[in-house]
Amino acid sequence: MDTQKTATIVNCPTCKKSVAWGEQSPFRPFCSKRCQEVDFGDWASENFSIPGAPAILDALDDEDIIQH
């Protein structure tokens, strides 16, 4: 019986390069800090979003928020 574990390999969400899922890949699931930051920038600039109903604050006018 083989007791060695095979490393799980995933694709970097940004560039699709193969990445070993383990301690040797500190930016996992990304292949590098650069790819991690590109992904973060896409979320921060709202290029990516999770579908769903708008948050309550999104539904309120700015004037309503200021008055309360």
DSSP file (Angstrom, degrees, kcal/mol; ACC not computed):
  #  RESIDUE AA STRUCTURE BP1 BP2  ACC     N-H-->O    O-->H-N    N-H-->O    O-->H-N    TCO  KAPPA ALPHA  PHI   PSI    X-CA   Y-CA   Z-CA
    1    1 A M              0   0    0      0, 0.0     2,-0.5     0, 0.0     0, 0.0   0.000 360.0 360.0 360.0 131.8    0.0    0.0    0.0
    2    2 A D        -     0   0    0      1,-0.1     0, 0.0     2,-0.1     0, 0.0  -0.739 360.0-178.1 -87.0 121.8    1.4    3.4   -1.0
    3    3 A T        +     0   0    0     -2,-0.5     2,-0.3     2,-0.1    -1,-0.1   0.442  46.5 110.4-100.2  -1.5    1.2    5.9    1.9
    4    4 A Q        -     0   0    0      1,-0.1     2,-0.3     0, 0.0    -2,-0.1  -0.549  65.5-131.9 -75.5 136.9    2.6    8.9    0.0
    5    5 A K        -     0   0    0     -2,-0.3     2,-0.5     3,-0.0    -2,-0.1  -0.689  12.7-131.7 -86.8 140.9    0.1   11.7   -0.7
    6    6 A T        -     0   0    0     -2,-0.3     2,-0.1     1,-0.0    -1,-0.0  -0.796  30.1-112.0 -89.3 132.3   -0.2   13.1   -4.1
    7    7 A A        -     0   0    0     -2,-0.5     2,-0.4     1,-0.1    15,-0.1  -0.385  27.7-120.4 -64.4 136.6   -0.1   16.9   -4.1
    8    8 A T        -     0   0    0     13,-0.5    13,-3.5    -2,-0.1     2,-0.5  -0.657  27.5-153.9 -76.8 131.6   -3.4   18.5   -5.2
    9    9 A I  E     +A   20   0A   0     -2,-0.4     2,-0.3    11,-0.2    11,-0.2  -0.928  15.9 177.5-111.4 130.1   -2.9   20.7   -8.2
   10   10 A V  E     -A   19   0A   0      9,-2.9     9,-3.2    -2,-0.5     2,-0.4  -0.847  30.0-112.0-123.7 163.1   -5.2   23.6   -9.0
   11   11 A N  E     -A   18   0A   0     -2,-0.3     7,-0.2     7,-0.2     6,-0.1  -0.818  35.4-109.0 -96.1 136.2   -5.2   26.2  -11.7
   12   12 A C     >  -     0   0    0      5,-2.9     4,-1.8    -2,-0.4    18,-0.2  -0.429  24.0-136.9 -58.3 127.9   -4.4   29.8  -10.8
   13   13 A P  T  4 S+     0   0    0      0, 0.0    -1,-0.2     0, 0.0    17,-0.1   0.753  98.8  42.8 -62.1 -22.9   -7.7   31.7  -11.1
   14   14 A T  T  4 S+     0   0    0      3,-0.1    16,-0.1     1,-0.0    -2,-0.0   0.933 133.8   9.4 -89.3 -53.8   -5.9   34.6  -12.8
   15   15 A C  T  4 S-     0   0    0      2,-0.1    -1,-0.0     0, 0.0    15,-0.0   0.507  89.6-125.8-110.7  -6.4   -3.5   33.1  -15.3
   16   16 A K     <  +     0   0    0     -4,-1.8     2,-0.1     1,-0.2     3,-0.1   0.540  55.2 151.3  73.2   9.3   -4.5   29.4  -15.2
   17   17 A K        -     0   0    0     -6,-0.1    -5,-2.9     1,-0.1    -1,-0.2  -0.417  55.3 -99.2 -66.6 146.6   -0.9   28.2  -14.4
   18   18 A S  E     -A   11   0A   0     -7,-0.2     2,-0.4    -2,-0.1    -7,-0.2  -0.489  43.0-171.0 -70.2 135.7   -0.8   24.9  -12.4
   19   19 A V  E     -A   10   0A   0     -9,-3.2    -9,-2.9    -2,-0.2     2,-0.3  -0.997  21.8-129.2-132.3 129.9   -0.2   25.5   -8.7
   20   20 A A  E     -A    9   0A   0     -2,-0.4     2,-1.2   -11,-0.2   -11,-0.2  -0.638  24.5-130.3 -75.5 132.0    0.5   22.8   -6.0
   21   21 A W        +     0   0    0    -13,-3.5   -13,-0.5    -2,-0.3     2,-0.3  -0.717  68.6  77.9 -86.8  98.1   -1.9   23.2   -3.1
   22   22 A G  S >  S-     0   0    0     -2,-1.2     3,-2.2     3,-0.2     6,-0.2  -0.982  97.7 -61.7-178.9-177.3    0.4   23.2   -0.1
   23   23 A E  T 3  S+     0   0    0     -2,-0.3    -1,-0.0     1,-0.3    -2,-0.0   0.763 120.6  66.5 -58.0 -27.8    2.9   25.0    2.1
   24   24 A Q  T 3  S+     0   0    0      1,-0.2    -1,-0.3     2,-0.1    -3,-0.1   0.588  96.7  59.4 -72.5  -9.0    5.3   25.5   -0.9
   25   25 A S    X   +     0   0    0     -3,-2.2     3,-1.8     1,-0.1    -3,-0.2  -0.763  63.2 176.4-120.4  83.9    2.7   27.8   -2.6
   26   26 A P  T 3  S+     0   0    0      0, 0.0    -1,-0.1     0, 0.0     5,-0.1   0.684  79.8  49.7 -65.7 -17.9    2.1   30.7   -0.1
   27   27 A F  T >  S-     0   0    0      3,-0.3     3,-2.6     4,-0.1     5,-0.2   0.260  94.1-174.3-102.7  11.7   -0.3   32.5   -2.5
   28   28 A R  T <   +     0   0    0     -3,-1.8     3,-0.1     1,-0.4    -7,-0.0  -0.173  66.5  29.1 -51.2 139.0   -2.5   29.5   -3.2
   29   29 A P  T 3  S+     0   0    0      0, 0.0    -1,-0.4     0, 0.0     2,-0.2  -0.982 121.9  66.3 -83.7   6.4   -4.8   29.3   -5.1
   30   30 A F  S <  S-     0   0    0     -3,-2.6    -3,-0.3   -18,-0.2     3,-0.1  -0.550  75.1-138.2 -87.6 154.3   -2.8   31.9   -7.0
   31   31 A C  S    S+     0   0    0     -2,-0.2     2,-0.3     1,-0.1    -3,-0.1   0.712  81.6   4.8 -82.3 -20.1    0.6   31.2   -8.5
   32   32 A S  S  > S-     0   0    0     -5,-0.2     4,-1.9     1,-0.1     5,-0.1  -0.963  74.8-102.1-155.8 167.2    2.1   34.5   -7.4
   33   33 A K  H  > S+     0   0    0     -2,-0.3     4,-2.5     1,-0.2     5,-0.2   0.875 119.4  58.2 -61.0 -38.9    1.6   37.7   -5.4
   34   34 A R  H  > S+     0   0    0      1,-0.2     4,-2.4     2,-0.2    -1,-0.2   0.940 106.7  45.4 -58.8 -49.6    1.0   39.5   -8.7
   35   35 A C  H  > S+     0   0    0      1,-0.2     4,-2.1     2,-0.2    -1,-0.2   0.878 112.0  53.2 -63.8 -36.6   -1.9   37.2   -9.7
   36   36 A Q  H  X S+     0   0    0     -4,-1.9     4,-2.3     1,-0.2    -1,-0.2   0.920 111.1  46.0 -62.0 -43.8   -3.3   37.5   -6.2
   37   37 A E  H  X S+     0   0    0     -4,-2.5     4,-2.4     2,-0.2    -2,-0.2   0.848 109.1  54.5 -70.6 -35.0   -3.3   41.3   -6.5
   38   38 A V  H  X S+     0   0    0     -4,-2.4     4,-1.8     2,-0.2    -1,-0.2   0.931 110.9  46.6 -61.4 -44.9   -4.8   41.3  -10.0
   39   39 A D  H  X S+     0   0    0     -4,-2.1     4,-1.9     2,-0.2    -2,-0.2   0.926 111.5  50.5 -63.1 -45.8   -7.7   39.2   -8.6
   40   40 A F  H  X S+     0   0    0     -4,-2.3     4,-2.8     1,-0.2    -1,-0.2   0.903 108.8  53.0 -59.2 -41.8   -8.1   41.5   -5.6
   41   41 A G  H  X S+     0   0    0     -4,-2.4     4,-2.3     1,-0.2     6,-0.2   0.875 105.8  53.4 -61.9 -38.2   -8.2   44.5   -7.9
   42   42 A D  H  <>S+     0   0    0     -4,-1.8     5,-2.5     2,-0.2     6,-1.3   0.894 112.5  44.0 -64.4 -39.8  -10.9   43.0  -10.0
   43   43 A W  H ><5S+     0   0    0     -4,-1.9     3,-1.4     4,-0.2    -2,-0.2   0.928 113.6  50.9 -68.4 -44.3  -13.1   42.5   -6.8
   44   44 A A  H 3<5S+     0   0    0     -4,-2.8    -2,-0.2     1,-0.3    -1,-0.2   0.844 111.8  46.4 -64.6 -34.6  -12.3   46.0   -5.5
   45   45 A S  T 3<5S-     0   0    0     -4,-2.3    -1,-0.3    -5,-0.2    -2,-0.2   0.365 116.1-116.7 -88.9   6.3  -13.2   47.6   -8.8
   46   46 A E  T < 5S+     0   0    0     -3,-1.4    -3,-0.2    -5,-0.1    -2,-0.1   0.736  76.8 131.5  64.5  27.1  -16.4   45.5   -8.9
   47   47 A N  S   <S+     0   0    0     -5,-2.5     2,-0.3    -6,-0.2    -4,-0.2   0.797  77.0  43.2 -70.2 -28.6  -15.4   43.7  -12.1
   48   48 A F  S    S+     0   0    0     -6,-1.3     2,-0.3    -9,-0.1    -2,-0.1  -0.882  74.6 163.1-111.7 147.4  -16.4   40.6  -10.1
   49   49 A S        -     0   0    0     -2,-0.3    -6,-0.0    -3,-0.0    -2,-0.0  -0.983  38.3-117.0-156.5 161.0  -19.4   40.3   -7.9
   50   50 A I        -     0   0    0     -2,-0.3    -2,-0.0     2,-0.0     0, 0.0  -0.909  40.3-119.7-101.1 122.5  -21.6   37.7   -6.3
   51   51 A P        +     0   0    0      0, 0.0     2,-0.3     0, 0.0    -1,-0.0  -0.276  60.1 103.4 -63.7 145.9  -25.2   37.7   -7.6
   52   52 A G  S    S-     0   0    0      3,-0.0     3,-0.1     0, 0.0    -2,-0.0  -0.939  72.1 -45.7 165.2 178.5  -27.9   38.4   -5.2
   53   53 A A  S    S-     0   0    0     -2,-0.3     3,-0.1     1,-0.1     0, 0.0  -0.381  70.9 -93.6 -67.0 147.4  -30.4   41.0   -3.9
   54   54 A P        -     0   0    0      0, 0.0    -1,-0.1     0, 0.0     5,-0.1  -0.286  44.1-103.3 -61.6 147.6  -28.9   44.4   -3.3
   55   55 A A    >>  -     0   0    0      1,-0.1     4,-1.2    -3,-0.1     3,-0.8  -0.354  33.5-108.9 -66.4 153.5  -27.7   45.2    0.2
   56   56 A I  H >> S+     0   0    0      1,-0.3     4,-0.8     2,-0.2     3,-0.5   0.866 119.5  53.5 -55.3 -40.1  -30.0   47.4    2.3
   57   57 A L  H 34 S+     0   0    0      1,-0.2     3,-0.4     2,-0.2    -1,-0.3   0.831 103.6  56.8 -66.9 -30.5  -27.6   50.3    2.1
   58   58 A D  H <4 S+     0   0    0     -3,-0.8    -1,-0.2     1,-0.2    -2,-0.2   0.802 104.8  53.2 -67.4 -27.9  -27.5   50.0   -1.7
   59   59 A A  H << S+     0   0    0     -4,-1.2    -1,-0.2    -3,-0.5     2,-0.2   0.680  96.2  82.6 -82.1 -18.3  -31.3   50.4   -1.8
   60   60 A L  S  < S-     0   0    0     -4,-0.8     2,-0.2    -3,-0.4     3,-0.0  -0.572  82.0-117.6 -87.4 149.2  -31.3   53.6    0.3
   61   61 A D     >  -     0   0    0     -2,-0.2     4,-1.5     1,-0.1     3,-0.3  -0.505  25.3-116.7 -76.8 154.4  -30.7   57.1   -1.1
   62   62 A D  H  > S+     0   0    0      1,-0.2     4,-2.2     2,-0.2     5,-0.2   0.865 116.1  59.3 -57.9 -36.3  -27.6   59.0    0.2
   63   63 A E  H  > S+     0   0    0      1,-0.2     4,-2.0     2,-0.2    -1,-0.2   0.891 102.2  52.1 -62.1 -40.4  -30.0   61.6    1.6
   64   64 A D  H  > S+     0   0    0     -3,-0.3     4,-1.0     1,-0.2    -1,-0.2   0.885 109.8  49.3 -62.6 -39.0  -31.8   59.0    3.7
   65   65 A I  H  < S+     0   0    0     -4,-1.5     3,-0.3     1,-0.2    -2,-0.2   0.908 110.8  49.4 -68.4 -41.4  -28.4   57.8    5.2
   66   66 A I  H  < S+     0   0    0     -4,-2.2    -2,-0.2     1,-0.2    -1,-0.2   0.875 108.6  53.0 -66.8 -38.0  -27.3   61.4    6.0
   67   67 A Q  H  <        0   0    0     -4,-2.0    -1,-0.2     1,-0.2    -2,-0.2   0.753 360.0 360.0 -71.1 -24.0  -30.6   62.3    7.8
   68   68 A H     <        0   0    0     -4,-1.0    -1,-0.2    -3,-0.3    -2,-0.2   0.442 360.0 360.0-104.3 360.0  -30.5   59.3   10.1
